Amino acid sequence: MSETHATIAPGEPVFPPGRYGRRREPGRRRPLLPALVAVVLLAVLGLAATKLYRQYGDPDYRAQVITYTGITDSRVVVDFRVTVPPGGSATCLLRARAHDGAEVGHVETTVTAAAGQRHVTAQREVPTTARPFIGEVLRCRPAA
């Protein structure tokens, strides 16, 4: 019966054979495949994020609620301001919510800026199915 003994350098740790699995050989490189997969995945996610931002996150269409008034059991009047490209128009979704946060009404409306103007101030009534607590602008997008 012959035994193989490896020469162990002084100060090098000694591990029991078979206890910690197979050790890597010094100088051996890891495969390139996981790195390539990660790069491709990041590129695909970047393209998807860019597409979604262009589709849903257009910074040229920003809305701000000025005030909401005229609250009754069946409506709220929302005054709001929309920033659009000069002379452009936007379709905005307005929503009314009850005190508990439930949506009680919504309406979609289109606003148009005068030639050369970037800001449109508008007032719209949002019909509701119950008494609203707040009126808000959810989003604005380019008018179709």
Backbone as JSON Lines, residues from 0, in Angstrom:
{"i":0,"aa":"M","n":[0.83,-1.15,0.0],"ca":[0.0,0.0,0.0],"c":[0.89,1.24,0.0]}
{"i":1,"aa":"S","n":[0.65,2.11,-0.96],"ca":[1.51,3.29,-1.02],"c":[0.69,4.52,-0.7]}
{"i":2,"aa":"E","n":[1.28,5.41,-0.04],"ca":[0.62,6.66,0.31],"c":[1.33,7.78,-0.42]}
{"i":3,"aa":"T","n":[0.51,8.77,-0.83],"ca":[1.12,9.93,-1.46],"c":[1.09,11.06,-0.45]}
{"i":4,"aa":"H","n":[2.17,11.64,-0.3],"ca":[2.29,12.77,0.62],"c":[2.68,14.0,-0.18]}
{"i":5,"aa":"A","n":[1.93,15.07,0.03],"ca":[2.26,16.32,-0.62],"c":[3.17,17.1,0.31]}
{"i":6,"aa":"T","n":[4.04,17.84,-0.27],"ca":[4.92,18.67,0.53],"c":[4.16,19.92,0.92]}
{"i":7,"aa":"I","n":[4.13,20.23,2.19],"ca":[3.39,21.39,2.69],"c":[4.4,22.45,3.1]}
{"i":8,"aa":"A","n":[4.19,23.63,2.57],"ca":[5.1,24.73,2.9],"c":[4.87,25.16,4.33]}
{"i":9,"aa":"P","n":[5.91,25.63,4.99],"ca":[5.75,26.08,6.38],"c":[4.77,27.25,6.44]}
{"i":10,"aa":"G","n":[3.88,27.25,7.43],"ca":[2.89,28.31,7.64],"c":[1.62,28.12,6.82]}
{"i":11,"aa":"E","n":[1.57,27.15,5.92],"ca":[0.38,26.9,5.11],"c":[-0.59,26.06,5.93]}
{"i":12,"aa":"P","n":[-1.91,26.39,5.89],"ca":[-2.87,25.63,6.69],"c":[-2.99,24.2,6.16]}
{"i":13,"aa":"V","n":[-3.26,23.29,7.09],"ca":[-3.43,21.89,6.73],"c":[-4.9,21.54,6.95]}
{"i":14,"aa":"F","n":[-5.55,21.02,5.89],"ca":[-6.95,20.65,5.97],"c":[-7.06,19.14,5.86]}
{"i":15,"aa":"P","n":[-7.98,18.54,6.63],"ca":[-8.18,17.1,6.5],"c":[-8.67,16.77,5.09]}
{"i":16,"aa":"P","n":[-8.15,15.69,4.49],"ca":[-8.56,15.36,3.12],"c":[-10.05,15.03,3.03]}
{"i":17,"aa":"G","n":[-10.71,15.6,1.99],"ca":[-12.11,15.29,1.74],"c":[-13.1,16.06,2.59]}
{"i":18,"aa":"R","n":[-12.62,16.84,3.51],"ca":[-13.53,17.5,4.44],"c":[-14.16,18.77,3.87]}
{"i":19,"aa":"Y","n":[-13.45,19.52,3.09],"ca":[-13.93,20.81,2.62],"c":[-14.14,20.83,1.11]}
{"i":20,"aa":"G","n":[-14.25,19.7,0.51],"ca":[-14.44,19.65,-0.93],"c":[-13.12,19.82,-1.66]}
{"i":21,"aa":"R","n":[-13.22,19.97,-2.95],"ca":[-12.03,20.09,-3.76],"c":[-11.5,21.51,-3.72]}
{"i":22,"aa":"R","n":[-10.22,21.66,-3.58],"ca":[-9.62,22.99,-3.53],"c":[-9.28,23.45,-4.94]}
{"i":23,"aa":"R","n":[-9.35,24.74,-5.13],"ca":[-8.98,25.31,-6.41],"c":[-7.47,25.3,-6.56]}
{"i":24,"aa":"E","n":[-7.08,25.1,-7.78],"ca":[-5.66,25.16,-8.07],"c":[-5.25,26.63,-8.12]}
{"i":25,"aa":"P","n":[-4.09,26.97,-7.57],"ca":[-3.64,28.36,-7.63],"c":[-3.44,28.79,-9.09]}
{"i":26,"aa":"G","n":[-3.85,30.01,-9.38],"ca":[-3.68,30.54,-10.72],"c":[-4.77,30.13,-11.7]}
{"i":27,"aa":"R","n":[-5.69,29.3,-11.3],"ca":[-6.77,28.86,-12.18],"c":[-7.81,29.97,-12.27]}
{"i":28,"aa":"R","n":[-8.23,30.32,-13.48],"ca":[-9.19,31.41,-13.67],"c":[-10.61,30.88,-13.69]}
{"i":29,"aa":"R","n":[-11.52,31.73,-13.24],"ca":[-12.94,31.37,-13.29],"c":[-13.44,31.51,-14.71]}
{"i":30,"aa":"P","n":[-14.47,30.79,-15.06],"ca":[-15.01,30.88,-16.43],"c":[-15.58,32.27,-16.7]}
{"i":31,"aa":"L","n":[-15.54,32.67,-17.95],"ca":[-16.03,33.97,-18.38],"c":[-17.54,34.0,-18.54]}
{"i":32,"aa":"L","n":[-18.19,32.87,-18.61],"ca":[-19.62,32.81,-18.88],"c":[-20.47,33.58,-17.86]}
{"i":33,"aa":"P","n":[-20.28,33.42,-16.55],"ca":[-21.11,34.21,-15.62],"c":[-20.94,35.71,-15.8]}
{"i":34,"aa":"A","n":[-19.74,36.16,-16.09],"ca":[-19.53,37.6,-16.3],"c":[-20.25,38.07,-17.56]}
{"i":35,"aa":"L","n":[-20.19,37.28,-18.62],"ca":[-20.88,37.66,-19.85],"c":[-22.39,37.67,-19.67]}
{"i":36,"aa":"V","n":[-22.92,36.7,-18.95],"ca":[-24.36,36.66,-18.68],"c":[-24.78,37.9,-17.9]}
{"i":37,"aa":"A","n":[-23.99,38.3,-16.91],"ca":[-24.31,39.49,-16.11],"c":[-24.29,40.74,-16.97]}
{"i":38,"aa":"V","n":[-23.33,40.88,-17.86],"ca":[-23.26,42.05,-18.74],"c":[-24.46,42.1,-19.68]}
{"i":39,"aa":"V","n":[-24.81,40.97,-20.27],"ca":[-25.96,40.92,-21.17],"c":[-27.25,41.24,-20.42]}
{"i":40,"aa":"L","n":[-27.39,40.69,-19.22],"ca":[-28.58,40.95,-18.41],"c":[-28.69,42.43,-18.06]}
{"i":41,"aa":"L","n":[-27.6,43.07,-17.68],"ca":[-27.61,44.5,-17.38],"c":[-27.98,45.32,-18.62]}
{"i":42,"aa":"A","n":[-27.48,44.93,-19.78],"ca":[-27.81,45.65,-21.01],"c":[-29.3,45.53,-21.33]}
{"i":43,"aa":"V","n":[-29.85,44.33,-21.2],"ca":[-31.28,44.13,-21.48],"c":[-32.14,44.92,-20.49]}
{"i":44,"aa":"L","n":[-31.78,44.89,-19.22],"ca":[-32.53,45.66,-18.22],"c":[-32.42,47.16,-18.48]}
{"i":45,"aa":"G","n":[-31.28,47.61,-18.9],"ca":[-31.1,49.03,-19.23],"c":[-31.98,49.45,-20.39]}
{"i":46,"aa":"L","n":[-32.04,48.62,-21.42],"ca":[-32.9,48.93,-22.57],"c":[-34.37,48.93,-22.17]}
{"i":47,"aa":"A","n":[-34.78,47.98,-21.35],"ca":[-36.18,47.93,-20.9],"c":[-36.51,49.16,-20.06]}
{"i":48,"aa":"A","n":[-35.62,49.55,-19.18],"ca":[-35.86,50.74,-18.35],"c":[-35.97,51.99,-19.21]}
{"i":49,"aa":"T","n":[-35.13,52.11,-20.21],"ca":[-35.19,53.27,-21.11],"c":[-36.5,53.31,-21.86]}
{"i":50,"aa":"K","n":[-36.93,52.17,-22.37],"ca":[-38.2,52.1,-23.11],"c":[-39.37,52.49,-22.22]}
{"i":51,"aa":"L","n":[-39.41,51.93,-21.01],"ca":[-40.51,52.24,-20.09],"c":[-40.48,53.71,-19.66]}
{"i":52,"aa":"Y","n":[-39.31,54.27,-19.47],"ca":[-39.22,55.68,-19.09],"c":[-39.76,56.57,-20.2]}
{"i":53,"aa":"R","n":[-39.39,56.25,-21.45],"ca":[-39.88,57.05,-22.57],"c":[-41.39,56.91,-22.74]}
{"i":54,"aa":"Q","n":[-41.91,55.72,-22.43],"ca":[-43.34,55.47,-22.61],"c":[-44.17,56.07,-21.49]}
{"i":55,"aa":"Y","n":[-43.71,55.96,-20.23],"ca":[-44.54,56.36,-19.1],"c":[-43.97,57.51,-18.26]}
{"i":56,"aa":"G","n":[-42.72,57.84,-18.44],"ca":[-42.11,58.82,-17.55],"c":[-41.66,60.08,-18.24]}
{"i":57,"aa":"D","n":[-42.41,60.56,-19.2],"ca":[-42.01,61.73,-19.96],"c":[-41.96,62.96,-19.05]}
{"i":58,"aa":"P","n":[-40.79,63.54,-18.87],"ca":[-40.67,64.68,-17.96],"c":[-41.29,65.96,-18.5]}
{"i":59,"aa":"D","n":[-41.65,66.01,-19.81],"ca":[-42.27,67.21,-20.36],"c":[-43.71,67.39,-19.9]}
{"i":60,"aa":"Y","n":[-44.31,66.38,-19.29],"ca":[-45.7,66.45,-18.86],"c":[-45.75,66.3,-17.35]}
{"i":61,"aa":"R","n":[-45.79,67.43,-16.66],"ca":[-45.85,67.42,-15.19],"c":[-47.11,68.14,-14.76]}
{"i":62,"aa":"A","n":[-47.78,67.58,-13.75],"ca":[-49.01,68.19,-13.25],"c":[-48.87,68.51,-11.78]}
{"i":63,"aa":"Q","n":[-49.55,69.55,-11.36],"ca":[-49.52,69.98,-9.97],"c":[-50.92,70.45,-9.58]}
{"i":64,"aa":"V","n":[-51.44,69.92,-8.49],"ca":[-52.74,70.36,-8.01],"c":[-52.57,71.71,-7.33]}
{"i":65,"aa":"I","n":[-53.4,72.65,-7.72],"ca":[-53.39,73.96,-7.08],"c":[-54.3,73.91,-5.86]}
{"i":66,"aa":"T","n":[-55.52,73.45,-6.08],"ca":[-56.48,73.31,-4.98],"c":[-57.61,72.39,-5.43]}
{"i":67,"aa":"Y","n":[-58.37,71.91,-4.47],"ca":[-59.59,71.17,-4.77],"c":[-60.68,71.77,-3.89]}
{"i":68,"aa":"T","n":[-61.82,72.06,-4.52],"ca":[-62.92,72.73,-3.84],"c":[-64.24,72.11,-4.28]}
{"i":69,"aa":"G","n":[-65.33,72.71,-3.84],"ca":[-66.65,72.28,-4.28],"c":[-66.98,70.85,-3.89]}
{"i":70,"aa":"I","n":[-66.5,70.43,-2.74],"ca":[-66.74,69.05,-2.32],"c":[-68.2,68.88,-1.89]}
{"i":71,"aa":"T","n":[-68.87,67.93,-2.55],"ca":[-70.23,67.55,-2.17],"c":[-70.25,66.03,-2.11]}
{"i":72,"aa":"D","n":[-71.42,65.45,-1.9],"ca":[-71.53,64.0,-1.88],"c":[-71.34,63.38,-3.26]}
{"i":73,"aa":"S","n":[-71.35,64.21,-4.33],"ca":[-71.29,63.65,-5.68],"c":[-70.22,64.27,-6.58]}
{"i":74,"aa":"R","n":[-69.34,65.13,-6.02],"ca":[-68.32,65.73,-6.88],"c":[-67.24,66.43,-6.07]}
{"i":75,"aa":"V","n":[-66.13,66.73,-6.78],"ca":[-65.08,67.61,-6.28],"c":[-64.54,68.35,-7.5]}
{"i":76,"aa":"V","n":[-64.19,69.61,-7.32],"ca":[-63.64,70.42,-8.41],"c":[-62.14,70.55,-8.16]}
{"i":77,"aa":"V","n":[-61.35,70.18,-9.16],"ca":[-59.9,70.19,-9.03],"c":[-59.32,71.29,-9.92]}
{"i":78,"aa":"D","n":[-58.56,72.21,-9.32],"ca":[-57.79,73.2,-10.06],"c":[-56.36,72.67,-10.15]}
{"i":79,"aa":"F","n":[-55.81,72.63,-11.36],"ca":[-54.47,72.08,-11.52],"c":[-53.72,72.8,-12.62]}
{"i":80,"aa":"R","n":[-52.42,72.61,-12.61],"ca":[-51.53,73.23,-13.6],"c":[-50.7,72.12,-14.24]}
{"i":81,"aa":"V","n":[-50.6,72.16,-15.56],"ca":[-49.86,71.15,-16.3],"c":[-48.76,71.84,-17.11]}
{"i":82,"aa":"T","n":[-47.56,71.28,-17.05],"ca":[-46.45,71.74,-17.89],"c":[-46.37,70.79,-19.08]}
{"i":83,"aa":"V","n":[-46.42,71.37,-20.28],"ca":[-46.39,70.6,-21.52],"c":[-45.32,71.19,-22.44]}
{"i":84,"aa":"P","n":[-44.95,70.5,-23.52],"ca":[-44.06,71.13,-24.49],"c":[-44.73,72.38,-25.05]}
{"i":85,"aa":"P","n":[-43.98,73.37,-25.48],"ca":[-44.59,74.63,-25.97],"c":[-45.69,74.37,-26.99]}
{"i":86,"aa":"G","n":[-46.88,74.91,-26.7],"ca":[-48.02,74.78,-27.6],"c":[-48.63,73.4,-27.64]}
{"i":87,"aa":"G","n":[-48.21,72.5,-26.78],"ca":[-48.68,71.12,-26.79],"c":[-49.95,70.92,-26.0]}
{"i":88,"aa":"S","n":[-50.4,69.68,-25.96],"ca":[-51.58,69.33,-25.17],"c":[-51.31,68.03,-24.42]}
{"i":89,"aa":"A","n":[-52.09,67.83,-23.36],"ca":[-51.9,66.65,-22.53],"c":[-53.26,66.1,-22.12]}
{"i":90,"aa":"T","n":[-53.3,64.79,-21.96],"ca":[-54.47,64.13,-21.41],"c":[-54.12,63.74,-19.98]}
{"i":91,"aa":"C","n":[-54.92,64.22,-19.03],"ca":[-54.63,64.01,-17.62],"c":[-55.73,63.17,-16.97]}
{"i":92,"aa":"L","n":[-55.33,62.34,-16.04],"ca":[-56.26,61.53,-15.27],"c":[-56.4,62.14,-13.89]}
{"i":93,"aa":"L","n":[-57.61,62.58,-13.55],"ca":[-57.9,63.16,-12.24],"c":[-58.66,62.12,-11.43]}
{"i":94,"aa":"R","n":[-58.42,62.13,-10.13],"ca":[-59.04,61.13,-9.26],"c":[-59.54,61.8,-7.99]}
{"i":95,"aa":"A","n":[-60.66,61.27,-7.48],"ca":[-61.19,61.69,-6.19],"c":[-61.12,60.49,-5.26]}
{"i":96,"aa":"R","n":[-60.67,60.74,-4.03],"ca":[-60.58,59.66,-3.04],"c":[-61.37,60.03,-1.8]}
{"i":97,"aa":"A","n":[-61.93,59.01,-1.16],"ca":[-62.65,59.18,0.1],"c":[-61.64,59.29,1.23]}
{"i":98,"aa":"H","n":[-62.12,59.58,2.41],"ca":[-61.27,59.74,3.59],"c":[-60.46,58.47,3.89]}
{"i":99,"aa":"D","n":[-61.02,57.3,3.59],"ca":[-60.3,56.04,3.85],"c":[-59.33,55.67,2.73]}
{"i":100,"aa":"G","n":[-59.2,56.53,1.7],"ca":[-58.25,56.3,0.62],"c":[-58.84,55.61,-0.59]}
{"i":101,"aa":"A","n":[-60.07,55.15,-0.5],"ca":[-60.69,54.46,-1.64],"c":[-61.02,55.46,-2.75]}
{"i":102,"aa":"E","n":[-60.82,55.03,-3.98],"ca":[-61.18,55.87,-5.11],"c":[-62.7,55.92,-5.25]}
{"i":103,"aa":"V","n":[-63.25,57.14,-5.3],"ca":[-64.7,57.29,-5.43],"c":[-65.08,57.94,-6.75]}
{"i":104,"aa":"G","n":[-64.09,58.29,-7.56],"ca":[-64.38,58.85,-8.87],"c":[-63.11,59.2,-9.61]}
{"i":105,"aa":"H","n":[-63.19,59.18,-10.93],"ca":[-62.07,59.63,-11.75],"c":[-62.6,60.11,-13.1]}
{"i":106,"aa":"V","n":[-61.82,60.96,-13.73],"ca":[-62.18,61.5,-15.03],"c":[-60.89,61.78,-15.79]}
{"i":107,"aa":"E","n":[-60.95,61.6,-17.11],"ca":[-59.82,61.91,-17.97],"c":[-60.16,63.16,-18.74]}
{"i":108,"aa":"T","n":[-59.24,64.1,-18.8],"ca":[-59.5,65.36,-19.48],"c":[-58.27,65.78,-20.29]}
{"i":109,"aa":"T","n":[-58.53,66.51,-21.37],"ca":[-57.44,66.99,-22.22],"c":[-57.32,68.5,-22.07]}
{"i":110,"aa":"V","n":[-56.09,68.96,-21.88],"ca":[-55.81,70.4,-21.78],"c":[-54.82,70.75,-22.87]}
{"i":111,"aa":"T","n":[-54.95,71.98,-23.41],"ca":[-54.1,72.42,-24.51],"c":[-53.49,73.77,-24.17]}
{"i":112,"aa":"A","n":[-52.2,73.9,-24.39],"ca":[-51.51,75.17,-24.14],"c":[-51.65,76.07,-25.36]}
{"i":113,"aa":"A","n":[-51.66,77.37,-25.11],"ca":[-51.7,78.33,-26.2],"c":[-50.35,78.27,-26.94]}
{"i":114,"aa":"A","n":[-50.33,78.77,-28.16],"ca":[-49.1,78.75,-28.96],"c":[-47.95,79.39,-28.19]}
{"i":115,"aa":"G","n":[-46.86,78.68,-28.08],"ca":[-45.67,79.2,-27.41],"c":[-45.7,79.07,-25.89]}
{"i":116,"aa":"Q","n":[-46.81,78.66,-25.32],"ca":[-46.92,78.52,-23.87],"c":[-46.57,77.11,-23.43]}
{"i":117,"aa":"R","n":[-46.02,76.97,-22.22],"ca":[-45.67,75.66,-21.67],"c":[-46.57,75.26,-20.51]}
{"i":118,"aa":"H","n":[-47.33,76.18,-19.97],"ca":[-48.13,75.89,-18.78],"c":[-49.6,76.12,-19.07]}
{"i":119,"aa":"V","n":[-50.41,75.19,-18.59],"ca":[-51.87,75.28,-18.73],"c":[-52.46,75.17,-17.34]}
{"i":120,"aa":"T","n":[-53.31,76.12,-16.99],"ca":[-54.05,76.03,-15.73],"c":[-55.49,75.67,-16.09]}
{"i":121,"aa":"A","n":[-56.01,74.65,-15.43],"ca":[-57.35,74.18,-15.76],"c":[-58.13,73.86,-14.5]}
{"i":122,"aa":"Q","n":[-59.44,73.8,-14.66],"ca":[-60.34,73.43,-13.56],"c":[-61.33,72.41,-14.12]}
{"i":123,"aa":"R","n":[-61.41,71.25,-13.46],"ca":[-62.32,70.21,-13.92],"c":[-63.08,69.63,-12.73]}
{"i":124,"aa":"E","n":[-64.34,69.25,-13.01],"ca":[-65.16,68.59,-11.99],"c":[-64.98,67.09,-12.11]}
{"i":125,"aa":"V","n":[-64.8,66.43,-10.98],"ca":[-64.68,64.98,-10.95],"c":[-65.95,64.44,-10.3]}
{"i":126,"aa":"P","n":[-66.84,63.78,-11.06],"ca":[-68.03,63.19,-10.46],"c":[-67.65,62.01,-9.56]}
{"i":127,"aa":"T","n":[-68.36,61.85,-8.44],"ca":[-68.01,60.8,-7.49],"c":[-69.23,59.96,-7.13]}
{"i":128,"aa":"T","n":[-68.95,58.78,-6.58],"ca":[-70.02,57.88,-6.14],"c":[-70.26,57.99,-4.65]}
{"i":129,"aa":"A","n":[-69.4,58.71,-3.94],"ca":[-69.53,58.96,-2.5],"c":[-68.84,60.28,-2.2]}
{"i":130,"aa":"R","n":[-68.93,60.74,-0.98],"ca":[-68.32,62.02,-0.61],"c":[-66.79,61.91,-0.68]}
{"i":131,"aa":"P","n":[-66.16,62.77,-1.5],"ca":[-64.7,62.72,-1.6],"c":[-64.04,63.5,-0.47]}
{"i":132,"aa":"F","n":[-62.8,63.16,-0.22],"ca":[-61.98,63.86,0.77],"c":[-60.92,64.7,0.08]}
{"i":133,"aa":"I","n":[-60.46,64.21,-1.1],"ca":[-59.37,64.88,-1.81],"c":[-59.54,64.69,-3.31]}
{"i":134,"aa":"G","n":[-59.07,65.66,-4.08],"ca":[-59.0,65.55,-5.53],"c":[-57.55,65.65,-5.94]}
{"i":135,"aa":"E","n":[-57.14,64.84,-6.9],"ca":[-55.72,64.82,-7.28],"c":[-55.56,64.51,-8.76]}
{"i":136,"aa":"V","n":[-54.37,64.85,-9.29],"ca":[-54.02,64.51,-10.66],"c":[-53.06,63.32,-10.57]}
{"i":137,"aa":"L","n":[-53.47,62.19,-11.13],"ca":[-52.62,61.0,-11.09],"c":[-51.47,61.11,-12.08]}
{"i":138,"aa":"R","n":[-51.78,61.46,-13.34],"ca":[-50.72,61.53,-14.34],"c":[-51.23,62.32,-15.54]}
{"i":139,"aa":"C","n":[-50.27,62.79,-16.32],"ca":[-50.57,63.44,-17.6],"c":[-49.65,62.82,-18.64]}
{"i":140,"aa":"R","n":[-50.16,62.69,-19.84],"ca":[-49.39,62.1,-20.94],"c":[-49.72,62.89,-22.2]}
{"i":141,"aa":"P","n":[-48.96,62.7,-23.26],"ca":[-49.27,63.4,-24.5],"c":[-50.68,63.07,-24.98]}
{"i":142,"aa":"A","n":[-51.38,64.1,-25.43],"ca":[-52.74,63.87,-25.93],"c":[-52.69,63.12,-27.26]}
{"i":143,"aa":"A","n":[-53.63,62.22,-27.42],"ca":[-53.66,61.4,-28.64],"c":[-54.3,62.15,-29.78]}
